[in-house]
């Protein structure tokens, strides 16, 4: 079955946090694909993934990133699909930095944002 939700992470270290998100998708019967691709280390890969998302059948994207947390905004810049940003908690600021990065998108680059570490709710 073709995935309808795209889950993209900025780093493999974000996988444990996003496991609960993937579990909720599975419990709801929502097919998904999972991609690890950094907006900073592999911007071309993010662009290619995001620009082809609709043609792959995706209906929404969940993008998780910590620190500068540019991934959700970069994905939103490259697709017209809804993007939900997930701020990943960081060591020093507990994810407040990630949250601020995701909620302060410029006009025309909409990103919905969930609370820090509120993925299983």
C-alpha distances in whole Angstrom, upper triangle without the diagonal:
4,6,9,12,14,16,19,22,25,26,25,28,26,23,25,25,22,20,21,19,16,17,18,14,13,16,14,11,10,7,9,11,15,17,21,23,27,28,31,31,28,28,27,24,23,24,22,19,20,21,17,15,15,15,11,10,12,14,16,17,19,22,24,27,31,34,34,31,30,27,25,28,27,24,25,27,25,22,23,20,21,22,22,25,25,29,29,33,35,38,41,40,37,35,37,37,33,33,36,34,31,33,35,33,35,35,32,30,28,27,26,28,27,30,31,29,28,24,24,26
4,7,9,11,14,16,20,23,24,24,26,24,22,24,24,20,20,21,18,16,17,18,14,14,17,15,12,10,7,8,9,13,15,19,21,24,25,28,28,25,25,24,21,20,21,18,15,16,17,14,12,11,11,8,7,8,11,13,14,16,19,22,25,29,32,32,28,27,24,22,25,24,20,21,24,21,18,19,16,18,19,20,22,23,27,27,31,33,36,39,38,35,33,35,34,31,31,33,31,28,30,32,30,32,32,29,26,25,24,24,25,25,29,29,28,27,23,24,25
4,6,7,10,13,16,20,21,21,23,21,19,21,21,17,17,18,15,12,15,15,11,11,14,13,11,8,4,4,6,10,12,16,18,21,22,26,25,23,23,22,19,18,19,17,14,14,16,13,10,11,11,8,6,6,9,10,11,13,15,18,21,25,28,28,24,24,20,19,22,21,17,19,21,19,16,17,14,15,15,16,19,20,23,24,27,30,33,35,34,32,29,31,31,27,27,30,28,25,26,29,27,29,29,26,24,22,21,20,22,22,25,25,24,23,20,20,22
4,7,10,13,17,20,22,22,24,21,19,22,21,17,17,18,14,13,15,14,10,12,14,12,10,7,6,6,8,11,14,17,19,21,22,26,26,24,23,22,20,18,18,17,14,13,15,13,9,9,11,8,6,4,5,7,9,11,14,17,21,24,27,27,23,23,19,17,20,20,16,16,19,17,14,14,11,12,13,14,17,18,22,23,26,29,32,35,33,31,28,29,29,26,25,28,26,23,24,26,24,26,26,23,21,19,18,17,19,19,23,24,23,22,18,19,20
4,6,10,13,16,18,19,21,17,16,18,17,13,14,15,11,10,13,12,8,11,13,12,11,7,6,5,7,9,11,14,16,18,19,23,23,21,21,21,18,16,17,16,13,12,14,13,9,10,13,10,9,5,6,5,6,7,11,13,17,20,24,24,20,20,16,14,17,17,14,14,18,16,13,14,10,10,10,11,13,14,18,19,22,25,29,31,29,27,24,26,26,22,22,24,23,19,21,23,22,24,24,22,19,17,15,15,16,16,19,20,19,18,15,16,17
4,6,10,13,15,16,18,15,14,17,16,12,14,15,11,10,14,14,11,13,16,15,14,10,9,6,5,6,8,11,12,15,15,19,20,17,17,17,14,12,14,13,10,9,12,11,8,10,12,10,9,6,8,6,5,6,8,11,14,18,21,21,17,17,13,12,15,14,11,12,15,14,12,13,10,10,9,10,12,13,16,17,21,23,26,29,27,25,22,24,24,20,20,23,21,18,20,22,20,23,23,21,18,17,14,15,15,16,19,20,19,18,15,17,19
4,7,10,12,12,14,11,10,13,12,9,11,12,9,8,12,12,10,12,15,15,15,12,11,7,6,5,6,9,10,13,14,17,18,16,16,17,14,12,14,15,11,11,14,14,11,13,16,13,13,10,11,9,6,5,6,8,11,15,18,18,15,15,11,11,14,14,11,13,16,15,14,16,13,12,10,9,10,10,13,14,17,20,23,25,24,22,19,21,21,17,18,20,19,16,18,21,19,22,23,22,18,17,14,14,14,14,17,17,16,16,13,15,17
4,7,9,10,12,10,10,13,12,10,12,14,11,11,15,16,14,16,19,19,19,15,14,10,8,6,5,6,7,9,10,14,14,13,13,14,11,9,12,12,9,10,13,13,11,14,16,14,15,12,14,11,7,6,5,6,9,12,16,16,12,12,8,9,12,11,9,12,14,14,13,16,14,13,10,10,10,10,12,12,16,18,21,23,22,21,18,20,19,15,17,19,17,14,17,20,18,21,22,21,17,17,14,15,14,15,17,17,16,17,14,17,19
4,5,7,9,6,7,11,10,8,11,14,12,12,15,16,16,18,20,21,21,18,17,13,11,8,6,5,6,7,9,12,12,12,13,15,12,10,14,15,12,12,16,17,15,18,20,18,19,16,17,14,11,8,6,5,6,9,13,13,10,11,8,9,13,12,11,14,16,16,16,19,17,16,13,12,10,9,11,10,13,14,17,20,19,18,15,18,17,13,15,18,15,14,17,19,18,21,23,22,19,18,15,16,15,15,16,15,14,16,14,16,19
4,7,8,7,9,13,12,11,14,17,15,16,19,20,19,21,24,24,25,22,21,17,15,11,9,6,5,4,7,9,9,10,11,13,11,9,13,15,13,13,17,18,17,20,22,20,22,19,20,17,13,11,8,6,5,8,10,10,8,9,6,9,12,11,11,14,16,16,17,20,18,18,14,14,11,11,11,10,13,13,16,18,18,17,14,17,15,12,14,16,14,13,17,18,17,20,23,22,18,19,16,17,16,16,17,16,16,18,16,19,22
4,5,6,8,11,11,11,13,16,16,16,19,20,20,22,24,25,25,23,22,18,15,12,9,6,7,6,10,10,10,11,13,15,13,12,16,17,15,16,20,20,19,23,24,22,24,21,23,20,16,14,11,9,7,9,11,13,11,12,10,13,16,15,15,18,19,19,20,23,22,21,18,17,14,13,13,10,13,13,15,18,18,17,15,18,16,14,16,19,16,16,20,21,21,24,27,26,22,22,19,20,18,18,19,17,16,19,17,20,22
4,5,5,9,10,10,12,15,15,14,17,19,19,20,23,24,24,22,21,17,15,11,9,6,9,9,13,14,13,14,16,18,15,15,18,19,17,18,22,22,20,24,25,23,24,22,24,21,17,15,13,11,10,12,14,16,14,16,14,16,19,18,18,21,23,22,23,26,24,23,20,19,17,15,15,12,14,14,16,19,20,18,17,20,19,16,19,22,20,19,23,25,24,27,30,29,25,25,22,22,21,20,21,18,16,19,17,19,22
4,6,7,8,10,11,14,15,15,17,20,20,21,23,25,26,24,23,19,17,14,13,10,12,11,15,15,14,16,18,21,18,17,21,22,20,21,25,25,23,27,28,26,27,24,25,23,19,16,14,11,10,10,12,15,14,16,15,17,20,19,19,22,24,24,25,27,25,24,21,19,16,14,13,10,11,11,12,16,17,15,14,18,17,15,17,20,19,19,22,24,24,27,30,30,26,26,22,22,20,19,19,16,14,17,16,18,21
4,6,6,6,9,11,11,12,15,16,17,18,20,22,23,21,20,17,15,12,11,9,11,11,14,15,15,16,18,20,18,16,20,21,18,19,23,23,21,24,26,24,24,21,22,19,16,13,11,7,7,8,12,14,12,14,12,14,17,17,17,19,22,22,22,24,22,21,17,15,13,10,10,7,9,10,13,16,16,14,12,16,15,13,15,18,17,16,19,21,21,25,27,27,23,22,19,19,16,15,15,13,11,14,12,15,18
4,5,5,6,9,10,10,12,14,15,16,18,20,20,18,18,15,13,10,10,9,12,13,16,18,17,18,19,21,18,17,21,21,18,19,23,23,20,24,25,22,23,20,22,19,16,13,12,9,10,12,15,18,15,17,15,16,19,19,18,21,23,23,23,25,23,21,18,16,15,12,13,10,12,14,16,19,19,17,16,19,19,16,18,21,20,19,22,24,24,28,30,29,25,24,21,20,18,17,17,15,13,15,12,14,17
4,6,5,8,10,10,11,14,15,16,17,20,21,19,19,17,16,13,14,13,16,16,19,21,20,21,23,25,22,21,24,25,22,23,26,26,24,27,28,26,26,23,24,21,18,15,14,12,13,13,17,19,17,20,18,18,22,22,21,24,26,26,26,28,25,24,20,18,16,13,14,11,12,14,15,19,19,16,15,19,20,17,18,22,21,20,23,26,26,30,32,31,28,26,23,22,19,17,17,14,11,13,11,12,16
4,6,7,8,10,11,12,14,16,17,18,20,19,19,16,16,13,14,13,16,16,18,20,21,21,22,25,22,20,24,25,21,22,25,26,23,25,28,25,25,22,22,19,16,13,12,9,10,11,15,17,15,18,16,16,20,21,20,21,24,25,24,26,23,21,18,15,13,10,10,8,9,12,14,17,16,13,12,16,17,14,15,19,18,17,19,22,23,27,29,29,25,23,19,18,15,13,13,10,7,10,8,10,13
4,5,5,6,9,10,11,12,14,16,17,15,15,13,12,10,11,11,14,15,17,20,20,20,21,23,20,18,21,22,19,19,23,22,19,22,24,22,21,18,19,16,13,10,10,8,10,12,16,18,15,17,15,14,18,19,17,19,22,22,22,23,20,18,15,13,12,9,11,9,12,14,17,20,19,16,14,18,18,15,16,19,19,17,19,22,22,26,28,27,23,21,18,17,14,13,13,12,9,10,7,9,12
4,5,5,6,9,10,10,12,14,15,14,14,12,13,11,13,13,16,18,21,23,23,23,24,26,22,21,24,24,21,21,25,24,21,24,25,22,22,19,20,18,15,13,13,12,14,16,19,22,19,21,18,18,22,22,20,22,26,25,24,26,22,21,18,16,15,13,14,13,15,17,19,23,22,19,18,21,22,19,19,23,22,20,23,26,26,29,31,30,27,25,21,20,18,15,16,15,12,12,9,9,13
4,5,5,6,9,10,10,12,14,14,15,13,15,13,16,16,19,21,23,25,25,25,26,28,25,23,26,26,23,23,26,26,22,24,27,24,23,20,20,17,16,13,14,13,15,17,20,23,20,22,20,19,22,24,22,23,26,26,25,26,22,20,18,15,15,12,14,13,15,18,20,23,22,18,17,20,22,19,19,22,22,20,22,25,26,29,31,30,27,24,21,19,17,14,14,13,10,10,6,5,9
4,5,5,6,9,10,11,13,11,12,11,12,11,14,15,17,19,21,23,24,24,24,26,23,20,23,23,20,20,23,22,19,21,23,21,20,16,16,14,12,9,11,10,14,16,20,21,18,20,17,16,19,21,18,19,23,23,21,22,19,17,15,12,12,10,13,12,15,18,21,24,22,19,17,20,21,18,17,21,21,18,20,23,23,26,28,27,23,21,17,15,14,11,13,13,10,9,5,6,9
4,5,5,6,9,10,11,9,10,8,9,9,12,14,17,19,21,24,24,23,24,25,22,20,23,22,19,19,22,21,18,20,22,19,18,15,16,14,12,10,12,12,15,18,22,23,20,21,18,17,21,22,19,20,24,23,21,22,19,17,16,14,14,13,16,15,18,21,23,26,25,22,20,23,24,20,20,24,23,20,22,26,25,28,30,28,25,23,19,18,17,15,17,16,14,13,9,9,12
4,5,5,6,9,10,10,11,11,12,12,16,17,20,23,25,27,27,27,28,29,25,24,26,26,22,23,26,25,21,23,25,22,20,18,18,16,16,14,16,15,18,21,24,26,23,25,22,21,24,25,23,24,27,27,25,26,22,20,19,17,17,15,18,17,19,22,25,28,27,23,22,25,26,23,23,26,26,23,25,28,28,31,33,31,28,26,22,20,19,17,18,18,15,13,10,8,11
4,5,5,6,9,9,11,11,14,14,17,19,22,24,25,28,29,28,28,30,26,24,27,27,23,22,26,24,21,22,24,21,20,17,17,15,15,13,15,15,19,21,25,26,23,24,22,20,23,25,22,23,26,26,24,24,20,18,17,15,16,15,18,17,20,23,26,28,27,23,22,24,26,22,22,25,25,22,23,27,27,30,31,29,26,24,20,18,17,15,16,17,14,12,9,7,9
4,5,5,6,5,7,7,11,12,15,17,20,22,24,27,28,26,26,27,24,22,24,24,20,20,23,21,18,19,21,18,16,13,13,12,12,11,14,15,19,21,25,26,23,24,21,19,22,23,20,21,24,24,21,21,18,16,15,14,16,15,18,18,21,24,27,30,28,25,23,25,26,23,22,26,25,22,23,27,26,29,29,28,25,22,19,17,17,15,18,18,16,14,11,10,12
4,5,5,6,7,8,11,12,16,19,22,24,26,29,29,28,29,29,26,24,26,26,22,22,25,23,19,20,22,19,17,15,16,15,15,14,17,18,21,24,28,29,25,27,23,22,25,26,23,24,27,26,24,24,21,20,19,17,19,18,21,21,24,27,29,32,31,28,26,28,29,26,26,29,28,25,27,30,29,33,33,31,28,26,23,21,21,19,21,21,19,17,14,12,14
4,5,8,10,12,15,16,20,22,25,27,29,32,32,31,32,32,29,27,29,29,25,25,28,26,23,23,25,22,20,18,18,17,18,16,19,20,23,26,29,31,27,29,26,24,27,29,26,26,30,29,27,26,23,21,21,19,21,19,22,22,25,28,30,33,32,28,27,29,31,27,26,30,30,27,28,31,31,34,34,33,30,27,24,22,22,19,21,22,19,17,14,11,13
4,5,9,11,15,16,20,22,25,28,29,32,33,31,31,32,29,27,28,28,24,24,26,24,21,21,23,20,18,16,15,15,16,15,19,20,24,26,30,31,27,28,25,23,26,27,24,24,28,27,24,24,20,19,19,17,20,19,22,23,25,29,32,34,32,29,27,29,31,27,26,29,29,26,27,30,29,32,32,31,28,25,23,20,20,18,20,22,20,17,14,12,13
4,6,9,13,15,19,22,25,27,29,32,32,31,31,31,28,26,28,27,23,23,25,23,19,20,21,18,16,14,14,15,16,16,19,21,25,28,31,32,28,29,26,24,27,28,24,25,28,27,24,24,20,19,20,19,21,21,24,25,27,31,33,36,35,31,29,31,33,29,28,31,31,27,29,32,31,34,34,31,29,26,24,22,22,21,23,24,22,20,17,15,16
4,6,10,13,16,19,22,24,25,29,29,27,27,27,24,22,24,23,19,19,21,19,16,16,18,15,12,11,11,11,12,13,16,18,22,25,29,29,25,26,22,20,23,24,21,21,24,23,20,20,16,16,16,16,18,18,22,22,26,29,32,34,33,30,27,29,30,26,26,29,28,24,26,29,28,30,30,28,25,23,21,19,20,19,21,23,21,19,15,15,16
4,7,10,14,17,20,23,24,27,27,25,25,25,22,20,22,21,17,17,19,17,14,14,15,12,10,9,11,11,12,13,16,18,21,25,28,29,25,25,22,20,23,23,20,21,24,22,19,20,16,16,16,16,19,19,22,23,26,29,32,35,33,30,28,30,31,27,27,30,28,25,27,30,28,30,31,28,25,24,21,20,21,20,23,24,22,21,17,17,19
4,7,10,13,16,19,20,24,24,22,22,22,18,17,19,18,14,14,17,15,12,13,14,11,10,8,10,10,9,10,13,15,18,21,25,25,22,22,18,17,20,20,16,18,21,19,17,18,15,15,14,14,16,16,20,20,23,26,29,32,30,28,25,27,28,24,24,27,25,22,24,27,25,28,28,26,23,22,19,19,19,19,21,22,20,19,16,16,18
4,7,10,13,16,18,21,21,18,19,19,15,14,16,15,11,12,15,13,10,13,14,10,11,9,12,11,10,10,12,14,17,20,24,24,20,20,16,16,19,18,15,17,20,18,16,18,15,16,14,15,16,16,19,19,23,25,28,30,30,27,25,27,27,23,24,26,24,22,24,27,25,27,28,26,23,22,19,19,20,20,22,22,21,20,17,18,20
4,7,10,13,15,18,18,16,17,17,14,13,15,15,11,13,16,14,12,15,16,13,14,12,14,13,10,10,10,11,14,17,20,21,18,18,14,14,18,17,14,17,19,18,17,19,16,16,14,14,15,14,17,16,20,21,24,27,26,24,22,25,24,20,21,24,22,20,23,25,24,26,28,26,22,21,19,19,19,18,21,20,18,19,16,17,20
4,6,10,12,15,14,12,13,14,10,9,13,12,9,11,14,13,12,15,16,13,15,13,15,14,11,10,10,11,12,16,19,19,16,16,12,13,16,15,12,16,17,16,16,18,16,17,14,15,15,14,17,16,19,20,23,26,26,24,21,24,23,19,21,23,21,19,22,24,22,25,26,25,21,21,18,19,19,19,21,20,19,20,17,19,22
4,7,10,12,11,10,12,13,10,9,13,13,10,12,16,16,14,18,19,17,19,16,19,16,13,12,10,10,10,13,16,16,14,14,11,13,16,14,13,16,18,17,17,20,19,19,16,16,15,14,15,14,17,18,20,23,23,21,19,22,21,17,19,22,19,18,21,23,22,24,27,25,21,21,19,20,19,19,21,19,18,20,18,20,23
4,7,9,8,6,8,10,7,6,10,11,9,11,14,14,14,18,19,17,19,17,19,17,13,13,10,10,10,13,15,15,12,12,9,11,14,11,11,14,15,14,16,19,18,18,15,16,15,15,16,15,18,18,21,23,23,22,19,22,20,17,19,21,18,17,20,21,20,22,24,23,19,20,18,20,19,20,22,20,20,22,20,23,25
4,5,5,5,7,10,8,7,11,12,11,12,15,17,16,20,21,20,22,20,21,19,15,14,11,10,9,11,12,11,10,9,7,10,12,10,11,14,15,14,16,20,19,19,16,16,14,14,14,13,16,16,19,20,20,20,17,19,17,14,17,18,15,15,19,19,18,20,23,22,18,19,17,19,18,20,21,19,20,22,20,23,26
4,6,6,5,8,8,6,9,11,11,11,14,16,16,19,21,20,22,19,21,18,15,14,11,11,9,11,12,10,9,6,5,9,9,7,8,12,12,12,14,18,18,18,15,16,13,14,14,14,17,17,20,21,21,21,18,19,16,14,16,17,13,13,17,17,15,17,20,19,15,17,15,18,18,19,21,20,21,23,21,25,27
4,6,6,9,10,9,11,14,14,15,17,19,19,23,24,24,26,23,25,22,18,18,14,13,11,12,12,10,10,8,8,12,12,10,12,15,14,15,18,21,21,21,18,19,16,17,16,16,18,17,19,20,20,21,18,20,16,14,18,18,14,15,19,18,17,19,22,21,18,20,18,21,20,22,23,21,22,25,24,27,29
4,6,9,9,10,12,14,14,15,18,19,20,23,24,24,26,24,26,23,20,19,16,15,13,14,14,13,13,11,11,15,15,13,14,18,17,17,19,23,23,23,20,21,19,19,18,17,20,18,20,22,22,23,20,22,19,17,20,21,18,18,22,22,21,22,25,24,21,23,21,24,23,24,25,24,24,27,25,28,31
4,5,5,7,9,10,11,12,14,16,17,20,21,20,23,21,23,21,18,18,15,15,14,16,16,15,14,12,11,14,15,11,12,16,15,14,17,21,21,22,19,20,18,19,19,19,22,21,23,25,25,25,22,24,21,19,22,22,19,19,22,22,21,22,24,23,20,22,20,23,23,24,26,25,25,27,25,28,31
4,5,5,6,9,10,11,12,14,15,19,20,19,22,20,22,20,17,17,14,15,14,16,16,14,13,10,9,12,12,8,10,13,12,11,14,18,18,19,17,19,17,18,19,19,22,22,24,25,25,25,22,24,21,18,21,21,17,17,20,20,18,19,21,20,17,19,18,21,21,23,25,24,25,27,25,29,31
4,5,5,6,9,10,10,12,14,17,18,18,21,19,21,20,17,18,16,18,17,19,20,18,17,14,12,15,14,11,11,14,13,11,14,17,18,20,18,20,19,21,22,22,25,25,28,29,29,29,26,27,24,22,24,24,21,20,23,23,20,21,23,21,18,21,20,23,24,26,28,27,28,30,28,31,33
4,5,5,6,9,10,11,12,16,16,15,18,17,19,18,15,16,14,16,15,18,20,18,16,14,11,14,15,11,11,14,14,11,14,17,17,19,17,19,18,19,21,21,24,24,27,28,28,28,25,27,24,21,23,24,21,20,23,24,21,22,24,22,19,21,20,22,23,24,27,26,26,27,25,28,30
4,5,5,6,8,10,10,14,15,15,17,15,17,15,12,13,11,13,13,16,17,16,13,11,8,10,11,8,7,11,11,9,11,14,14,16,13,15,15,16,18,18,21,22,25,27,26,25,22,24,21,18,20,21,18,16,20,20,17,19,21,19,16,17,16,18,19,21,23,23,23,24,22,25,27
4,5,5,6,8,10,13,14,14,17,15,17,16,13,15,13,16,16,19,20,18,16,13,10,12,11,8,7,10,9,6,9,13,13,15,14,17,16,19,20,21,24,25,28,29,28,28,25,26,23,21,22,22,19,18,20,20,17,18,19,17,14,16,16,19,20,23,25,25,26,27,25,28,30
4,6,5,6,9,12,12,12,15,14,16,16,14,16,15,17,18,21,23,21,19,16,13,14,15,11,10,13,12,9,10,14,14,17,16,18,19,21,22,23,27,27,30,32,31,31,27,29,27,23,25,26,22,21,24,24,21,22,23,20,18,19,19,21,23,25,28,28,28,29,26,29,31
4,6,5,6,10,10,10,12,11,14,13,11,13,12,15,16,19,22,20,17,15,12,13,14,11,8,11,12,9,9,13,12,14,13,16,16,18,20,21,24,25,28,30,29,28,25,27,25,22,23,24,21,19,22,23,20,22,22,20,17,18,17,19,20,22,25,25,25,25,23,25,27
4,5,5,8,10,10,12,10,12,11,9,11,11,14,15,19,21,19,16,14,11,10,11,9,6,8,9,6,6,9,9,11,10,13,14,16,19,20,24,25,28,30,29,28,24,25,24,20,21,22,19,17,19,20,17,18,19,16,13,14,14,16,18,20,23,23,24,24,22,25,26
4,6,7,8,10,12,11,13,13,12,15,14,18,19,22,24,22,19,16,14,13,13,11,8,10,9,6,6,9,10,13,13,16,17,20,22,24,27,29,32,33,32,31,28,29,27,24,24,25,22,20,22,22,19,19,20,16,14,16,16,19,21,23,26,27,28,28,25,28,29
4,6,5,6,9,9,12,12,12,15,15,19,20,24,26,24,21,19,16,16,16,14,11,12,13,9,8,11,11,14,14,17,19,21,24,25,29,30,33,35,34,33,29,31,29,26,26,28,25,22,24,25,22,23,23,20,18,18,18,20,22,24,28,28,28,28,26,28,29
4,6,5,7,6,8,9,8,12,13,16,18,22,25,23,20,18,15,14,15,13,10,11,13,9,7,9,8,11,11,14,16,18,21,23,26,28,32,33,32,30,27,29,27,24,24,26,23,20,22,23,21,22,22,19,16,17,16,17,19,21,25,25,25,25,22,24,26
4,5,5,5,7,9,10,14,15,19,21,25,28,26,23,21,18,16,17,16,12,12,14,11,8,8,7,11,12,15,18,20,24,25,29,31,34,36,34,33,30,31,30,26,26,27,25,22,23,25,22,23,22,19,17,17,17,18,21,22,26,27,27,27,24,26,27
4,5,7,10,12,13,17,18,22,24,28,30,29,25,23,20,19,20,18,15,16,16,13,11,12,11,14,16,19,21,24,27,28,32,34,37,39,37,36,33,34,33,29,29,31,28,25,27,28,25,26,25,22,20,20,20,22,24,26,29,30,30,30,27,29,30
4,6,9,11,12,15,17,20,23,26,29,28,25,23,19,19,20,19,15,16,18,14,12,13,12,15,16,18,20,22,25,26,30,32,35,37,36,34,31,33,32,28,29,30,28,25,27,28,26,27,27,23,21,21,20,22,24,25,28,29,28,28,25,26,28
4,6,9,11,14,17,20,23,27,30,29,25,24,20,19,20,20,16,16,18,16,13,13,11,13,15,17,20,22,25,26,30,32,36,38,36,34,31,33,32,28,28,30,28,25,26,28,25,27,26,23,21,20,20,20,22,23,27,28,28,27,23,25,26
4,6,7,11,13,17,20,23,26,26,22,21,17,15,17,17,13,13,16,14,11,11,8,10,11,13,16,18,21,23,26,29,32,34,33,31,27,29,28,25,24,26,24,21,23,25,22,24,24,21,18,17,16,17,19,20,23,24,24,23,20,21,22
4,7,10,13,17,20,24,27,26,22,21,18,15,17,17,13,13,16,14,11,10,6,7,10,12,15,17,21,23,26,29,33,34,32,30,27,28,28,24,23,25,24,20,21,23,21,22,22,19,17,15,14,14,17,18,22,23,23,22,19,20,21
4,7,10,13,17,20,23,22,18,18,15,12,14,15,11,11,14,13,10,9,6,5,6,8,11,13,17,19,23,25,29,31,28,26,23,24,24,20,20,22,20,16,18,20,18,20,20,17,15,13,11,11,13,14,18,20,20,18,16,18,18
4,6,10,13,17,19,19,15,14,11,9,11,12,8,9,12,12,9,10,7,6,5,6,8,11,14,16,20,22,26,27,25,23,20,22,21,17,17,19,17,14,16,18,16,18,19,17,14,12,10,10,12,13,16,17,17,17,14,17,18
4,7,10,14,17,17,13,13,10,8,11,12,10,10,14,14,12,13,10,9,6,5,6,7,11,12,16,19,22,24,22,20,17,18,18,15,14,17,15,12,14,17,16,19,20,18,15,13,10,9,10,10,13,14,14,13,11,14,15
4,7,10,13,13,9,10,7,5,9,10,8,9,13,13,12,14,12,11,7,6,5,6,9,10,14,16,19,21,20,18,15,16,16,12,12,15,13,10,13,15,14,17,19,17,14,13,9,10,10,11,13,13,13,14,12,15,17
4,7,11,11,8,9,7,7,11,12,11,12,15,16,16,18,16,14,10,8,6,4,6,6,10,12,16,18,16,14,11,14,13,9,10,13,12,10,13,15,15,18,20,20,16,15,12,12,10,10,12,11,11,12,11,14,16
4,7,8,5,7,6,7,10,11,11,13,16,17,17,20,18,16,13,11,8,6,6,5,9,10,13,15,14,13,9,12,11,7,9,12,10,9,12,14,14,18,20,20,17,16,13,14,11,12,13,11,12,14,13,17,18
4,6,5,8,9,10,12,14,15,16,18,20,21,23,21,20,16,14,10,8,6,4,6,6,10,11,10,9,7,9,8,5,8,10,9,10,13,14,15,19,22,22,19,18,15,16,13,13,13,10,11,14,14,18,19
4,5,8,10,12,13,14,16,18,19,21,22,24,24,22,18,17,13,11,8,8,8,6,9,9,9,9,7,9,6,5,9,10,8,10,13,14,15,18,21,22,19,19,17,17,15,15,15,12,14,17,18,21,22
4,6,9,11,11,12,14,16,16,18,20,22,22,21,17,16,12,12,10,10,11,10,13,13,12,13,10,10,7,6,9,9,6,9,12,11,12,15,19,20,16,17,15,17,15,16,16,14,16,19,19,23,24
4,6,7,8,9,11,13,14,16,17,19,19,17,13,12,9,9,7,8,10,10,14,14,13,13,10,11,8,5,8,9,6,6,10,11,11,14,17,18,14,15,12,13,12,13,14,12,14,16,16,20,21
4,6,6,6,9,10,11,13,15,17,17,16,12,13,10,11,10,12,14,14,17,18,16,17,13,14,11,9,11,11,7,7,11,10,10,12,15,15,12,13,11,14,13,15,16,15,17,19,19,23,24
4,6,5,6,9,10,11,12,15,14,14,10,11,8,10,10,11,15,15,19,20,18,18,14,16,13,10,12,13,10,9,12,13,11,14,16,16,12,13,11,13,12,14,16,16,17,18,17,21,22
4,6,5,6,9,10,11,12,12,10,7,7,5,8,9,11,15,16,20,21,19,18,14,15,14,10,11,12,9,7,10,11,9,12,14,13,10,9,7,9,9,12,14,14,16,17,16,19,20
4,5,5,6,9,10,12,12,11,8,10,8,11,12,14,17,18,22,22,20,20,16,16,14,12,12,12,9,7,9,9,7,9,11,10,7,8,7,10,11,14,16,17,19,20,19,22,23
4,5,5,7,9,12,12,13,10,12,11,13,14,16,19,20,23,24,22,22,19,19,17,14,15,15,11,10,13,13,10,11,13,12,9,11,10,13,14,17,19,19,21,22,21,25,26
4,5,5,6,9,9,10,7,10,10,13,14,16,20,21,24,26,24,23,20,20,19,15,16,17,14,11,14,15,12,13,15,13,9,10,9,12,13,16,19,19,20,21,19,23,24
4,5,5,7,7,8,6,9,10,13,15,18,21,22,26,27,25,24,20,21,19,16,16,16,13,11,12,13,10,11,11,9,6,7,7,10,12,15,18,19,21,21,20,23,24
4,6,8,10,11,10,13,13,16,18,20,23,24,28,28,26,26,22,22,20,18,18,18,14,13,14,14,10,10,11,8,6,9,10,13,15,19,22,22,24,25,23,27,27
4,7,9,11,11,14,14,18,19,21,25,26,29,30,29,28,24,25,23,20,21,21,17,15,17,17,14,14,14,11,9,11,12,15,18,20,24,24,26,26,24,27,28
4,5,8,9,12,14,17,20,22,25,27,30,32,30,29,25,26,24,21,21,21,19,16,18,18,15,15,15,12,10,11,11,14,17,19,23,24,25,25,23,26,26
4,7,9,12,14,18,21,23,27,29,32,33,31,30,26,27,25,22,22,22,20,17,18,18,15,15,14,10,9,9,11,13,16,19,23,24,26,25,23,26,26
4,6,10,13,16,19,21,25,27,31,32,30,28,25,25,25,21,21,22,20,16,17,18,16,17,16,13,11,10,10,11,14,17,21,22,23,22,20,23,23
4,7,10,13,16,19,23,25,29,30,27,26,22,23,22,19,18,19,17,14,14,16,14,15,15,12,10,8,7,8,11,13,17,19,20,19,17,20,20
4,6,10,13,15,19,21,25,26,24,22,19,19,19,15,14,16,14,11,12,14,12,14,14,12,9,7,5,6,9,11,15,16,17,16,15,18,18
4,7,10,13,16,19,22,24,21,19,16,17,17,13,12,14,13,9,10,13,12,15,16,15,12,9,6,5,6,7,11,13,14,13,11,14,15
4,6,9,13,15,19,20,18,16,12,13,13,10,9,11,10,6,8,11,11,14,16,15,12,10,6,6,5,7,9,10,12,12,11,15,15
4,6,9,12,16,17,15,13,10,11,12,8,8,11,11,8,10,13,14,17,19,19,15,14,10,9,6,6,7,7,8,9,8,12,13
4,6,9,13,14,11,10,6,8,8,5,5,9,8,7,9,12,13,17,20,20,17,15,12,11,8,7,7,6,7,9,10,14,15
4,6,10,12,10,8,6,9,9,6,8,11,11,10,13,16,17,20,23,23,20,19,15,14,11,10,10,7,7,10,10,14,15
4,7,9,7,5,4,7,8,7,9,12,12,13,15,17,19,22,25,26,23,21,18,17,14,12,10,7,7,11,12,15,16
4,6,6,5,5,8,8,8,10,12,13,14,16,18,20,23,26,27,24,23,20,20,16,16,14,10,11,14,16,18,20
4,6,6,8,10,10,11,14,15,16,17,20,21,23,26,30,31,28,27,24,23,20,19,17,13,13,17,18,21,23
4,6,8,9,9,11,13,14,15,17,19,20,23,26,29,31,28,27,24,24,21,20,17,14,15,19,20,23,24
4,5,6,6,9,10,11,13,15,16,17,20,23,26,28,25,24,21,21,17,17,14,11,13,16,18,21,22
4,6,8,9,10,12,13,14,16,18,20,24,27,28,25,24,20,20,16,14,12,8,10,13,15,18,19
4,5,5,6,9,10,11,12,14,17,20,23,24,21,20,17,16,13,12,10,6,9,12,13,17,17
4,5,5,6,9,10,11,12,15,18,21,23,20,19,16,16,12,12,10,8,11,13,16,19,19
4,5,5,6,9,10,11,13,17,20,22,19,18,16,16,13,14,12,10,13,16,18,21,22
4,6,5,6,9,10,12,16,19,20,17,16,13,13,10,11,10,9,11,14,15,18,19
4,5,5,6,9,11,15,17,19,16,14,11,11,8,8,8,7,10,12,14,17,17
4,5,5,6,9,12,15,17,15,14,12,12,10,11,11,11,14,16,17,21,21
4,6,6,7,11,14,15,13,13,11,12,10,12,13,12,15,17,18,22,22
4,6,6,10,13,14,11,10,7,8,7,9,11,11,14,15,15,19,19
4,6,9,11,13,10,9,7,8,6,9,10,12,15,15,17,20,19
4,7,9,12,10,9,9,10,10,13,14,15,18,19,20,24,23
4,7,8,6,7,7,10,11,14,16,17,20,20,21,25,24
4,6,6,8,10,13,14,18,20,21,24,24,25,28,28
4,6,7,10,13,15,19,21,23,26,26,26,29,29
4,6,10,13,15,19,22,24,26,26,26,29,28
4,7,10,13,16,19,21,23,23,22,26,26
4,7,10,13,16,18,21,20,20,23,22
4,6,10,13,15,17,16,16,19,19
4,7,10,13,15,14,14,17,16
4,7,9,11,11,11,14,14
4,7,8,7,8,11,10
4,6,5,8,11,10
4,6,8,11,11
4,6,8,9
4,6,6
4,6
4
